[in-house]
Each structure stands twice: as structure tokens, then as C-alpha cells.
């Protein structure tokens, strides 16, 4: 009896966690035949009020469950002129400076 496994065979403990909220580039999931796929829609990273703000933008068809115990983050919005790369850079700088002034560290 050989203990070798096929190159394409998944180990007996193989599992993949899919987080659709992390699919920023809208890529198709990697096919993993024989793997157990766990899909998670609960967001533990972002404060509850931030997810509430995002829910208002994306609508009810996107499932966003808040798992973070944090709330009250005082959501703010930075805007920039569409199609103007310099404005995007300046808006990003303003957002970073605001975060640093609130106590976030580099």
C-alpha cells in the first residue's frame, strides 16, 4: 500500500474559508474539488455603525452581519472629483491625517 497522494488530491483535513467581502477584485473563487468550503458573512473587523453605513449604500441584497462588539466610530466621508487622480491622492492624505489625529498609529 502506497502512502503517496495524488498532486491534485486535497489532504483529509482540507478546508477553505471564503469571505466574499474580501473579494475586492471580483475574481472567481479558486476551484478546490474535494475541499470543504466555509462561507462567512459576519464581519468582525469593522465597527457596527460602519457596517450600518455601508448597508445603507449597498442595499439589503448584500448580506452584512456585524460581529464586532465596537460601535460609535463616528463615520465620516471623504469625497474627490471622479477621474482626477490628484484629488484621490489628496483625499487619501486627508483621511490618513484625520485617522492619525484620532490616535491611530502608523
N, C-alpha and C positions, 0 to 999 in steps of 0.2 A: 504494500500500500504506500503510495507516494504522498508526501506532505506538501508537495508543491501546489500552489493555486494558480489558476489562470491569471494573466496580467489584467484582464478586464473584470475579474470577479471581485466583488466587494468583500471586505472582512466580515465575519459574522456579527460584529458589533457596530457596523457602519450605520451612521445616521447623519442627516444633513438638516441644518436649521435654516429655513428660508424666511427672511424678513423683507417683505415687499416694500417697506418704507426705506430700505437701504438700496433699492434698485434705482439709483439716480440716473443711470444711462439707459434705462428701459431695455436692458438686454434680456434675452430669453434665458430661463434657468438652464444650468448645465444638466444634461441628461445623466441621471445616476441610476441605471437599472439595477434593481435588487436592493436599493438603499431605502431606508425608512425616511420619509420627508416630514419634518415638523414645521408647520407654518404658524408664525406668531404675529398677532396684530396688536398686542399690548405693548405700548411704548413706555418703558421705564426710564428713559433718558431725559425726556422733556417735562417741564412742569405742566400741571393740569391746565392752567389758564392758557398756556401757549398752545396746547392741543385744542382747546376750545376755540381759540382764534383761528387756527388752521382749519378746523371743522367748518367754520363759517365760510371759508374761502373755497374749500374743495367740495363741499356739499355732503349730503347724507349717504351718497352711494359709495363713498370711501370709508371703510371701517377704521376708526381710530379709537382705541381703548387706552385710557390713561392708567398707568400703573405706578406712576411716581407719587410719593407722598407730598411732594412740594407743590406749592400754589402761590399765587400772589407775586409773580415775577415782573409785573408792570410791563406788559408787552409794548414795544414801540416799533414804528415802521420807518424805514429809510427809503427814500424814493430817488430815482435818477431818470434822466431822459433816455428813452429807448433808442438803441442804435448809436449811442455816444459812449465809446469805451472809456474816455477820460472821466466822464460822470460816474460810471460804475466804480472806477478806482477811488474817486473822491468819496463816494457814498460808503464804500467799504472802509476807508480810512476813518471816516466819522463814526461808523459803527464800532470799530475797534477802539477808538479813543473813548467812546461812551462806555464800553464794557470795562476798559481799564479804570475809568473814573469810578465805576461801581464796585471795584475791588477785585475784578478778575485779573489773573496774573498771566504773563506771557508763558 
